[in-house]
């Protein structure tokens, strides 16, 4: 197994492409987007309305080495500050093939 940083990002569905662009700019070469995330936070109750996606959040999950995680943090901080969202970084172990 390999030590990695697990990155979890919750962002408004309208900003997923922007955040994915930041992931790629930081050198992250893989990610998963889970749509229709709902919950409660500083923007209140967020539930997808099913028609327009106006209140839909997405969870973006990826894993990378520590250097890329640091770079991602630097690039992503202004995006999260401007558009909102939550970012978490934790230690994980990658199960190698």
N, C-alpha and C positions, 0 to 999 in steps of 0.2 A: 504494500500500500504506500501511497505517497501523501505527504502533508500538503494541504491546500487551504485556501481561504474560501469559505462559502459566502456568497453574496446573495442577499435577498432584497429585492427592491419592490415596493408597492407604489405604483404611479397611476395617474389618470390614464385611461385608455387612449385619449387623444395625444398623449406624449410618449407612447411606447416607441415609435420610430426614432424620435429624438434621443431617447435613452439608449436604444440599441446602437445608434450611431456613436455614442460615447463609449459603449462597451468595445466596439470595434476599434475606435481610436486608441483605446488603452491597451489594445493587443489581446483582448479576451476573444478566444476563437470558438466559443460555443455558449449557448444559452437556451433556456426554455421560457416561454411566455405562457402563463396560465391566465386565461381571460375570465371575466365575470366574478372577480373577487369582490367580496362585500365585507363591511365591518364598520367600526366606529372609530373616529379619530378627531383631529383638530378641525376638520372640515365637516364634522357632524356625521350623521348616519349615511353611509354610502351603499346603496343597493342598485344594481343594474335595472333599468326600466324595461329592458328587453326589446325596445323598438329603436331608439336612437343611440343607446349606449351613453347617454349624457351623464349618467352617474356611475359609470362602470369603472372599476379599478382593475388593474392587471398586476399579477405577481410575476416578476422576472427573477429567475434563478440561474446562477452560474457558479463555477468554481475556477479558481486560477491560483497562480503562485503569489507569494507575498508582494513581490515587486509590482506585478500588474494590479494587484488590489490597491496598493498605495497610489499608483498612477490613476486608477479608476476613481478613487476617492477625491483626488485633486480635480479631475475633470468633471465629476458628477456633482460636487457640492454646489456650484453655482446654478446648475440646472434644477436641482431639488429645491434650492432656495427660491428660485424664480417661479417654478411651476407647481411646487408642492410635491409631496411624496415622502416615503420613508425608506431608509437604507440601513441594512444590518450586515455586519461582517462577523463571521465566527470561524473558529478553527474546525477543520474537517479532515477526513482521511479519504482519499480517492481510491476506490477499489480498481486496481489496474487489470486490464485484460490479459 
